[in-house]
Amino acid sequence: MNPNTCSFASEDPIGFLDQYNQKVIFDEVQRVPAPFSYIQTRVDASGKMGQFILSGSQNFHLVNSITQTLAGRVALFKLLPFDFYELKSAELLQDTYTSTSLKGFYPAIFDREIHPIVFYSNYIQTYIEKDVTELLNIRDLKLFRTFVGLCAGRAGQLLNYSALANEYDISHSTAKAWLSLLESSYHFPFTALSSKFQQKVGQNP
């Protein structure tokens, strides 16, 4: 986002919205929450639906800002990575399941032709670690990075909180909190197991 645009939106949200007041898309809005309250007023006054589209890459901060100021006035849409059908339709699907899994499903890998190793190493460092450390007090980032890799290596297996905690000498509650946050940010699909069954598995390695 242009720094001048950020400053304009932060310092003069009314003037900013006067300039962009008809069917506009604001991206990375979590960086400048100031206009949200004014958007609420304008939506209530106009009664128009879909006048503003707000998007952002940091799910936690974006949803938090929206629910605080625009509750009841928004529809939330989650834009997930490509699926198999989309890749196949675009003739981007790899020849084998292994190569497809290793390459992943993020659009930037295909659109910008970024090597997966380069993309994911930067993604972990600039996105997951930044988002997570702003919400949880993680003192050992190296340990957390290793924990994420351990979870990825156990994809498709039963979730065992105690085993994850014991392997890297962290508490059961810490492992559960980290996994919950990763799940909430759509990085690990642990919702296939019920919470009661997850707890049972975690307590009985």
C-alpha positions in Angstrom: 0.0 0.0 0.0 1.2 3.5 -0.9 2.4 5.2 2.3 0.8 8.5 1.2 -2.5 6.7 0.7 -2.2 5.2 4.2 -1.5 8.6 5.7 -4.4 10.2 3.9 -6.8 7.5 5.1 -5.5 7.7 8.7 -5.3 11.5 9.1 -8.4 12.4 7.1 -10.7 9.4 6.8 -13.7 11.6 5.8 -11.8 13.3 3.0 -10.5 9.9 1.9 -13.9 8.3 1.7 -15.3 11.4 -0.1 -12.7 10.8 -2.8 -13.5 7.0 -3.0 -17.2 6.9 -2.3 -18.7 4.7 -5.1 -18.2 1.0 -5.4 -14.6 0.8 -4.4 -12.2 -2.0 -3.3 -9.8 -1.2 -0.4 -7.0 -3.7 -0.1 -4.8 -4.4 3.0 -7.3 -2.4 5.1 -6.1 -4.0 8.4 -3.2 -1.5 8.1 -5.4 1.5 8.4 -8.5 0.9 10.5 -9.4 4.6 10.9 -12.0 4.7 8.1 -14.0 1.7 9.4 -16.2 3.7 11.7 -16.9 6.2 8.9 -17.7 3.4 6.5 -20.3 2.2 9.0 -22.0 5.6 9.1 -22.1 5.8 5.3 -23.4 2.3 4.9 -26.2 3.0 7.4 -27.1 6.3 5.7 -27.1 5.0 2.1 -28.5 1.6 2.6 -26.5 0.4 -0.4 -25.2 -3.2 -0.4 -21.7 -4.0 -1.7 -20.6 -0.4 -1.9 -17.3 -1.2 -0.2 -15.2 -4.3 -0.7 -12.6 -4.6 2.1 -9.8 -7.1 1.7 -6.6 -7.9 3.5 -3.9 -10.6 4.0 -3.9 -10.7 7.8 -7.0 -12.6 8.7 -6.9 -12.0 12.5 -6.5 -8.2 12.4 -9.0 -7.7 9.5 -11.8 -9.8 11.1 -11.2 -8.2 14.5 -11.5 -4.7 13.0 -14.6 -5.6 11.0 -16.4 -7.3 13.8 -15.8 -4.3 16.1 -17.1 -1.6 13.8 -19.1 -3.2 11.0 -20.9 -6.1 12.7 -24.3 -6.9 11.0 -23.3 -4.9 8.0 -20.9 -7.2 6.2 -20.7 -10.5 4.4 -17.4 -12.3 4.9 -15.8 -14.3 2.1 -12.7 -16.5 2.5 -10.5 -16.6 -0.5 -8.6 -19.9 -0.2 -5.7 -21.2 -2.3 -6.4 -23.1 -5.6 -8.0 -26.5 -5.4 -7.4 -29.5 -7.6 -10.3 -28.7 -9.9 -9.1 -25.1 -10.5 -5.5 -26.3 -11.2 -6.7 -29.0 -13.6 -9.0 -26.5 -15.5 -6.1 -24.1 -15.9 -3.8 -27.0 -17.0 -1.5 -26.3 -14.0 -2.0 -29.6 -12.1 1.2 -31.5 -11.6 1.7 -35.0 -13.0 1.8 -36.7 -9.6 0.2 -36.3 -6.2 3.7 -35.9 -4.6 4.8 -33.1 -6.9 1.4 -31.3 -6.6 1.7 -31.4 -2.8 5.3 -30.1 -2.7 4.4 -27.3 -5.1 1.3 -26.3 -3.2 -1.7 -24.3 -4.2 -0.9 -20.6 -3.6 -1.5 -18.4 -6.7 1.8 -16.5 -6.5 3.7 -19.7 -7.2 2.0 -20.1 -10.5 1.4 -16.5 -11.5 4.9 -15.3 -10.7 6.6 -18.6 -11.3 8.3 -18.5 -7.9 10.1 -21.7 -6.8 8.1 -23.3 -3.9 11.1 -23.4 -1.6 11.7 -19.7 -2.0 8.0 -18.9 -1.7 7.3 -20.9 1.4 10.4 -19.9 3.3 9.5 -16.3 2.8 5.9 -16.9 3.5 6.6 -18.6 6.8 8.9 -15.8 7.9 6.9 -12.7 6.8 3.4 -13.9 7.2 2.8 -16.8 9.6 5.5 -15.7 12.1 4.5 -12.1 12.0 0.8 -12.8 12.4 1.3 -15.4 15.1 3.8 -13.5 17.2 1.5 -10.4 17.3 -1.2 -12.6 18.8 0.8 -15.0 21.0 3.9 -14.3 23.0 6.2 -16.8 21.3 9.7 -16.2 22.6 11.5 -18.9 20.6 10.7 -18.4 16.9 13.1 -21.1 15.9 11.2 -23.6 18.0 7.9 -22.4 16.6 9.2 -22.7 13.0 10.3 -26.3 13.7 6.9 -27.0 15.3 5.2 -25.8 12.1 7.4 -28.1 10.1 6.6 -31.0 12.4 2.9 -30.5 11.9 3.3 -30.4 8.2 5.2 -33.6 8.3 2.3 -35.3 10.1 -0.4 -34.3 7.6 -3.0 -37.0 7.3 -2.2 -38.6 10.6 -4.2 -38.6 13.9 -3.7 -35.4 15.9 -1.9 -36.1 19.1 -1.2 -33.0 21.2 0.9 -34.8 23.8 3.2 -36.3 21.2 3.7 -32.9 19.6 4.4 -31.3 22.9 6.7 -33.9 24.2 8.8 -34.0 21.0 9.8 -30.4 21.4 9.5 -30.0 25.2 6.6 -27.6 25.2 3.5 -27.9 27.3 0.3 -29.6 26.2 -1.6 -26.3 26.4 1.1 -24.5 24.3 0.8 -27.1 21.6 -2.9 -26.8 21.6 -2.8 -23.0 21.4 -0.3 -23.0 18.6 -2.3 -25.5 16.6 -5.6 -23.7 17.2 -4.1 -20.5 15.9 -2.7 -22.2 12.8 -6.0 -23.8 12.2 -7.8 -20.5 12.6 -5.5 -18.9 10.0 -6.2 -21.8 7.6 -2.7 -23.2 7.6 -3.6 -26.6 8.9 -7.0 -28.3 8.4 -7.4 -30.0 11.8 -11.2 -29.5 11.8 -11.7 -33.0 10.4 -11.4 -34.3 14.0 -14.0 -33.3 16.6 -12.7 -31.3 19.5 -13.8 -34.0 21.9 -11.9 -36.6 19.9 -8.8 -34.3 19.6 -8.8 -34.0 23.4 -9.1 -37.7 23.9 -6.3 -38.5 21.4 -4.1 -35.8 23.0 -4.5 -37.3 26.5 -3.9 -40.9 25.3 -0.8 -41.0 23.1 
